[in-house]
Amino acid sequence: MTHLSSSNDMQALIDAKNQWLYDQVDVQFPTPESLQGLTVYQTLNQALPSEAFTAQHHVAESHLAAIYLVDFHRLTIMFALLQATRCEQAAQQALLVEFFTQIIYSPPCRLYLGFTDAQPMAAAIVTCDGSSLLISDVVMQNNPIFTSSDEFVSAVVAKYQQENLVSGSIYIEYSQP
């Protein structure tokens, strides 16, 4: 695969993730706060760095056990609260929470949380195009399990691969420029 096609594949996954998120508030009666939250999200995601990611080959069982697929509303709220920590202002945090709590679980994206002592401490979005993955929107608080965001991302990839085949590349879009 050439660098250009790799870059195009990565950008296509980023575009798919962004469109999926934007579609979450493209409903008949979106709340004004969720639309404002979308604007905050778009501002946060302008020109974020992205690159190919090499996941760790061995992920500790304790790391896998700490990762959960977000598949019900209470976990969505936890995911939204972690994502809101990307902003410093309380008003922007509230808008991000409103935006992220509108999410309806559907392809091509899945949300994941990392827990320690029953508390959410890390979050990420996984976008799949059928062969390649994009891990994005990684937020991580200090915790005793994951010493780096790359370690958390590797665990998310390993958890995803327990139920899904990934034959293509894995990319990461960093949450901070």
Backbone as numpy.savetxt, mean C-alpha at the origin, in Angstrom:
# Nx Ny Nz CAx CAy CAz Cx Cy Cz
14.33 -8.32 -20.20 13.48 -7.15 -20.20 14.38 -5.91 -20.20
14.10 -4.99 -21.08 14.90 -3.78 -21.14 14.51 -2.84 -20.02
15.40 -1.89 -19.76 15.12 -0.90 -18.71 13.86 -0.12 -19.05
13.67 0.21 -20.35 12.50 0.98 -20.76 11.22 0.20 -20.54
11.20 -1.09 -20.93 9.97 -1.86 -20.73 9.72 -2.09 -19.25
10.79 -2.27 -18.46 10.64 -2.40 -17.02 10.05 -1.13 -16.43
10.55 0.01 -16.88 10.04 1.29 -16.41 8.58 1.48 -16.82
8.24 1.06 -18.04 6.86 1.15 -18.51 5.94 0.24 -17.70
6.41 -0.98 -17.40 5.62 -1.91 -16.58 5.36 -1.33 -15.20
6.40 -0.76 -14.61 6.28 -0.17 -13.28 5.29 1.00 -13.32
5.40 1.85 -14.32 4.50 3.00 -14.41 3.07 2.55 -14.65
2.88 1.48 -15.41 1.52 0.96 -15.64 0.90 0.47 -14.33
1.70 -0.17 -13.48 1.20 -0.61 -12.17 0.88 0.58 -11.27
1.73 1.60 -11.29 1.47 2.81 -10.50 0.18 3.47 -10.97
0.02 3.56 -12.30 -1.20 4.16 -12.85 -2.43 3.35 -12.47
-2.33 2.02 -12.51 -3.46 1.16 -12.14 -3.83 1.35 -10.67
-2.81 1.43 -9.81 -3.07 1.65 -8.37 -3.74 2.99 -8.15
-3.20 4.04 -8.79 -3.79 5.37 -8.62 -5.22 5.42 -9.13
-5.47 4.82 -10.29 -6.83 4.81 -10.83 -7.78 4.06 -9.91
-7.32 2.94 -9.37 -8.14 2.17 -8.43 -8.50 3.02 -7.22
-7.53 3.73 -6.68 -7.80 4.59 -5.52 -8.74 5.73 -5.89
-8.53 6.36 -7.05 -9.39 7.47 -7.46 -10.82 6.98 -7.67
-10.96 5.76 -8.19 -12.29 5.19 -8.43 -13.06 4.95 -7.13
-12.36 4.86 -6.02 -13.02 4.61 -4.74 -13.96 5.74 -4.35
-13.70 6.95 -4.82 -14.57 8.08 -4.51 -15.35 8.56 -5.73
-15.22 7.82 -6.84 -15.99 8.13 -8.04 -17.32 7.38 -7.95
-18.14 7.84 -7.02 -19.42 7.21 -6.73 -20.51 8.27 -6.85
-21.75 7.84 -6.75 -22.86 8.77 -6.95 -22.88 9.90 -5.92
-22.63 9.58 -4.67 -22.68 10.61 -3.62 -21.44 10.55 -2.73
-20.28 10.96 -3.26 -19.08 10.93 -2.41 -19.17 12.03 -1.35
-18.58 11.79 -0.22 -18.57 12.84 0.80 -17.57 13.91 0.39
-17.86 15.16 0.71 -16.89 16.22 0.39 -15.53 15.94 1.03
-15.54 15.36 2.24 -14.28 15.06 2.93 -13.48 13.99 2.20
-14.15 12.99 1.63 -13.41 11.95 0.91 -12.80 12.52 -0.37
-13.49 13.45 -1.03 -12.92 14.09 -2.22 -11.73 14.97 -1.84
-11.84 15.67 -0.72 -10.71 16.47 -0.24 -9.55 15.56 0.17
-9.87 14.40 0.74 -8.84 13.42 1.09 -8.11 12.91 -0.14
-8.85 12.71 -1.24 -8.22 12.32 -2.50 -7.22 13.38 -2.93
-7.59 14.65 -2.82 -6.69 15.73 -3.20 -5.43 15.72 -2.32
-5.59 15.50 -1.03 -4.44 15.39 -0.13 -3.55 14.22 -0.57
-4.18 13.08 -0.87 -3.43 11.90 -1.30 -2.65 12.19 -2.59
-3.32 12.82 -3.55 -2.65 13.14 -4.82 -1.45 14.05 -4.59
-1.59 15.02 -3.70 -0.48 15.92 -3.38 0.69 15.15 -2.76
0.37 14.23 -1.85 1.43 13.43 -1.21 2.17 12.55 -2.22
1.50 12.15 -3.28 2.07 11.18 -4.21 2.65 11.79 -5.46
2.85 13.08 -5.48 3.47 13.70 -6.65 4.95 13.37 -6.67
5.38 12.79 -7.77 6.81 12.52 -8.03 7.48 11.67 -6.95
6.81 10.61 -6.53 7.44 9.68 -5.58 8.45 8.80 -6.31
9.57 8.49 -5.68 10.54 7.60 -6.32 10.03 6.16 -6.35
10.38 5.45 -7.40 10.01 4.03 -7.52 11.14 3.29 -8.21
11.24 1.99 -7.93 12.32 1.19 -8.50 11.98 -0.28 -8.38
12.76 -1.10 -9.07 12.62 -2.54 -8.92 13.01 -2.90 -7.49
12.37 -3.92 -6.94 12.60 -4.32 -5.55 13.02 -5.78 -5.53
14.05 -6.07 -4.77 14.48 -7.45 -4.59 14.08 -7.87 -3.18
13.08 -8.73 -3.11 12.59 -9.20 -1.81 13.59 -10.18 -1.21
13.64 -10.22 0.10 14.49 -11.18 0.79 13.99 -12.58 0.48
14.92 -13.51 0.28 14.53 -14.88 -0.06 13.94 -15.61 1.13
14.46 -15.35 2.31 13.93 -16.01 3.49 13.30 -14.97 4.41
12.04 -15.17 4.70 11.32 -14.29 5.61 10.95 -15.12 6.83
11.29 -14.62 7.99 11.02 -15.35 9.24 9.53 -15.60 9.40
9.21 -16.76 9.94 7.81 -17.12 10.18 7.11 -16.08 11.06
7.84 -15.53 12.02 7.25 -14.51 12.90 6.87 -13.26 12.12
7.63 -12.95 11.05 7.30 -11.81 10.21 6.04 -12.09 9.40
5.96 -13.30 8.83 4.76 -13.66 8.06 3.51 -13.66 8.94
3.66 -14.14 10.16 2.52 -14.20 11.08 2.02 -12.82 11.48
2.85 -11.80 11.30 2.47 -10.44 11.68 1.75 -9.69 10.56
1.68 -10.28 9.36 1.09 -9.62 8.20 -0.33 -10.14 7.97
-1.26 -9.20 7.75 -2.66 -9.57 7.52 -3.21 -8.84 6.30
-3.96 -9.58 5.50 -4.71 -8.98 4.40 -5.88 -8.21 5.00
-6.08 -6.99 4.53 -7.22 -6.19 4.98 -8.45 -6.68 4.23
-9.36 -7.31 4.97 -10.54 -7.87 4.30 -11.84 -7.60 5.05
-11.80 -6.70 6.02 -13.05 -6.23 6.61 -12.84 -4.80 7.11
-13.96 -4.12 7.38 -13.93 -2.67 7.58 -13.06 -2.23 8.76
-13.06 -2.95 9.84 -12.24 -2.54 11.00 -10.76 -2.47 10.61
-10.30 -3.42 9.81 -8.90 -3.37 9.33 -8.69 -2.20 8.37
-9.72 -1.87 7.59 -9.63 -0.72 6.69 -9.42 0.56 7.50
-10.13 0.68 8.60 -9.97 1.86 9.46 -8.54 1.91 10.00
-8.01 0.78 10.43 -6.63 0.74 10.92 -5.66 1.15 9.82
-5.90 0.64 8.61 -5.07 0.99 7.46 -5.13 2.50 7.22
-6.34 3.06 7.24 -6.52 4.50 7.00 -5.81 5.34 8.06
-5.90 4.92 9.31 -5.24 5.67 10.38 -3.72 5.67 10.21
-3.16 4.54 9.79 -1.71 4.50 9.53 -1.35 5.39 8.34
-2.13 5.32 7.26 -1.86 6.16 6.10 -1.91 7.64 6.46
-2.81 8.00 7.36 -2.96 9.40 7.76 -1.71 9.95 8.44
-0.88 9.08 8.97 0.35 9.55 9.62 1.35 10.13 8.62
1.06 10.01 7.33 1.91 10.63 6.32 1.80 12.15 6.34
0.74 12.67 6.98 0.54 14.12 7.09 0.81 14.56 8.52
1.27 15.79 8.66 1.52 16.32 9.99 0.31 17.04 10.56
-0.49 17.67 9.71 -1.64 18.44 10.17 -2.84 17.54 10.43
-3.49 17.76 11.56 -4.64 16.94 11.96 -5.77 17.02 10.94
-5.99 18.18 10.35 -7.07 18.33 9.37 -6.81 17.46 8.14
-5.57 17.45 7.67 -5.22 16.61 6.52 -5.30 15.13 6.89
-4.90 14.78 8.10 -5.00 13.40 8.55 -6.46 12.94 8.53
-7.36 13.77 9.00 -8.78 13.42 9.02 -9.32 13.21 7.61
-8.87 14.03 6.67 -9.31 13.89 5.28 -8.78 12.59 4.67
-7.53 12.24 4.97 -6.98 10.98 4.47 -7.73 9.79 5.05
-8.07 9.85 6.32 -8.85 8.77 6.93 -10.19 8.63 6.21
-10.86 9.74 5.95 -12.14 9.71 5.24 -11.97 9.09 3.85
-10.91 9.48 3.14 -10.65 8.94 1.81 -10.40 7.43 1.85
-9.49 6.99 2.71 -9.13 5.58 2.74 -10.22 4.68 3.30
-11.09 5.20 4.14 -12.16 4.34 4.67 -13.27 4.11 3.65
-13.20 4.74 2.49 -14.18 4.51 1.42 -13.82 3.28 0.57
-12.67 2.70 0.80 -12.17 1.62 -0.05 -13.09 0.40 -0.03
-13.33 -0.10 -1.23 -14.05 -1.36 -1.43 -13.03 -2.34 -1.99
-12.93 -3.51 -1.39 -11.92 -4.50 -1.76 -12.21 -5.05 -3.15
-11.26 -4.84 -4.08 -11.42 -5.33 -5.45 -10.06 -5.31 -6.14
-9.91 -6.15 -7.17 -8.67 -6.13 -7.95 -8.52 -4.76 -8.63
-7.33 -4.33 -8.93 -6.07 -5.07 -8.85 -5.30 -4.85 -7.55
-5.92 -4.22 -6.56 -5.19 -3.85 -5.34 -5.66 -4.62 -4.12
-4.72 -4.82 -3.22 -5.00 -5.41 -1.91 -4.26 -4.59 -0.87
-4.87 -4.48 0.29 -4.26 -3.75 1.40 -3.72 -4.74 2.41
-2.57 -4.42 2.98 -1.96 -5.28 4.00 -1.58 -4.44 5.22
-1.68 -5.06 6.38 -1.27 -4.46 7.64 -0.26 -5.36 8.33
0.67 -4.75 9.04 1.58 -5.48 9.91 1.23 -5.14 11.35
1.20 -6.16 12.19 0.82 -5.98 13.60 1.94 -6.40 14.53
1.97 -5.77 15.69 2.78 -6.22 16.81 1.96 -6.00 18.07
1.90 -7.01 18.90 1.11 -6.94 20.14 -0.31 -6.45 19.87
-0.94 -6.98 18.84 -2.32 -6.68 18.46 -2.54 -5.23 18.02
-1.46 -4.51 17.74 -1.56 -3.12 17.29 -1.02 -3.00 15.87
-1.75 -2.30 14.98 -1.23 -2.09 13.63 -0.03 -1.16 13.67
1.04 -1.55 12.97 2.23 -0.72 12.98 2.83 -0.53 11.60
2.25 -1.16 10.58 2.75 -0.98 9.22 1.62 -1.25 8.24
1.69 -0.59 7.08 0.65 -0.74 6.07 1.27 -0.62 4.68
0.63 -1.28 3.71 1.08 -1.19 2.32 -0.07 -1.59 1.40
0.01 -1.10 0.16 -0.90 -1.52 -0.90 -0.12 -2.40 -1.86
-0.70 -3.53 -2.25 -0.12 -4.41 -3.26 -1.01 -4.33 -4.49
-0.40 -4.00 -5.63 -1.11 -3.95 -6.90 -0.50 -5.00 -7.81
-1.34 -5.84 -8.41 -0.86 -6.91 -9.29 -1.52 -6.80 -10.65
-0.72 -7.00 -11.70 -1.26 -6.98 -13.06 -1.38 -8.39 -13.64
-1.29 -9.39 -12.80 -1.36 -10.77 -13.25 -0.02 -11.46 -13.21
1.07 -10.69 -13.29 2.39 -11.30 -13.20 3.35 -10.49 -12.33
3.28 -9.18 -12.40 4.18 -8.32 -11.63 3.44 -7.65 -10.48
4.22 -7.21 -9.49 3.65 -6.57 -8.29 4.24 -5.18 -8.10
3.40 -4.31 -7.57 3.84 -3.02 -7.07 3.48 -2.97 -5.59
4.45 -2.68 -4.75 4.20 -2.46 -3.33 4.32 -0.95 -3.13
3.28 -0.33 -2.60 3.27 1.13 -2.48 2.62 1.55 -1.17
2.65 2.86 -0.96 1.98 3.45 0.20 2.43 2.77 1.50
3.72 2.50 1.57 4.28 1.83 2.74 4.42 2.85 3.87
3.77 2.55 4.97 3.86 3.36 6.18 4.25 2.42 7.30
5.24 2.82 8.08 5.68 1.94 9.17 6.06 2.77 10.38
5.52 2.37 11.52 5.90 2.98 12.79 7.00 2.14 13.42
7.72 2.74 14.35 8.74 1.96 15.07 8.08 0.76 15.72
8.74 -0.38 15.59 8.18 -1.61 16.13 9.30 -2.61 16.34
9.05 -3.62 17.16 10.10 -4.60 17.46 10.24 -5.71 16.42
9.35 -5.77 15.43 9.38 -6.88 14.47 10.15 -6.52 13.20
9.79 -5.42 12.57 10.42 -5.02 11.31 11.39 -3.89 11.56
12.66 -4.12 11.25 13.68 -3.11 11.51 13.81 -2.11 10.37
13.21 -2.42 9.21 13.26 -1.50 8.07 12.01 -1.70 7.22
11.71 -0.70 6.41 10.55 -0.84 5.52 10.79 -1.94 4.49
12.04 -2.15 4.06 12.33 -3.23 3.12 12.03 -4.59 3.73
12.29 -4.74 5.01 11.99 -5.99 5.70 10.47 -6.22 5.74
9.72 -5.16 6.02 8.25 -5.25 6.01 7.75 -5.58 4.61
8.27 -4.89 3.60 7.84 -5.13 2.22 8.14 -6.56 1.81
9.30 -7.08 2.17 9.63 -8.48 1.86 8.63 -9.43 2.49
8.21 -9.14 3.72 7.22 -9.99 4.39 5.87 -9.89 3.70
5.49 -8.70 3.25 4.22 -8.54 2.52 4.27 -9.33 1.22
5.38 -9.24 0.49 5.53 -9.99 -0.76 5.43 -11.49 -0.48
6.11 -11.96 0.54 6.07 -13.39 0.89 4.66 -13.83 1.27
3.95 -12.99 2.01 2.57 -13.31 2.39 1.69 -13.39 1.15
1.85 -12.43 0.24 1.09 -12.41 -1.00 1.37 -13.68 -1.81
2.64 -14.07 -1.87 3.04 -15.23 -2.66 2.58 -16.55 -2.06
2.13 -16.56 -0.82 1.59 -17.79 -0.25 0.32 -18.23 -0.99
-0.39 -17.27 -1.58 -1.65 -17.59 -2.26 -1.67 -17.19 -3.73
-0.61 -16.52 -4.21 -0.61 -16.00 -5.57 0.75 -16.20 -6.21
0.75 -16.55 -7.49 1.98 -16.70 -8.25 2.43 -15.33 -8.75
3.69 -15.02 -8.55 4.28 -13.79 -9.08 5.41 -14.22 -10.00
5.17 -14.12 -11.31 6.17 -14.55 -12.28 6.97 -13.39 -12.86
6.49 -12.18 -12.64 7.16 -11.00 -13.18 7.99 -10.28 -12.13
8.19 -9.02 -12.38 9.02 -8.19 -11.50 8.23 -7.69 -10.30
8.98 -7.28 -9.29 8.40 -6.67 -8.10 8.97 -5.26 -8.02
8.08 -4.29 -7.87 8.48 -2.89 -7.79 8.01 -2.29 -6.48
8.69 -1.23 -6.08 8.26 -0.50 -4.89 8.15 0.98 -5.25
7.08 1.59 -4.79 6.91 3.04 -4.89 7.00 3.56 -3.46
8.03 4.33 -3.20 8.26 4.81 -1.85 7.24 5.87 -1.47
6.87 5.91 -0.21 5.85 6.86 0.26 6.42 8.23 0.59
7.72 8.34 0.61 8.38 9.62 0.87 9.36 9.88 -0.26
9.40 11.12 -0.77 10.35 11.42 -1.87 11.79 11.34 -1.42
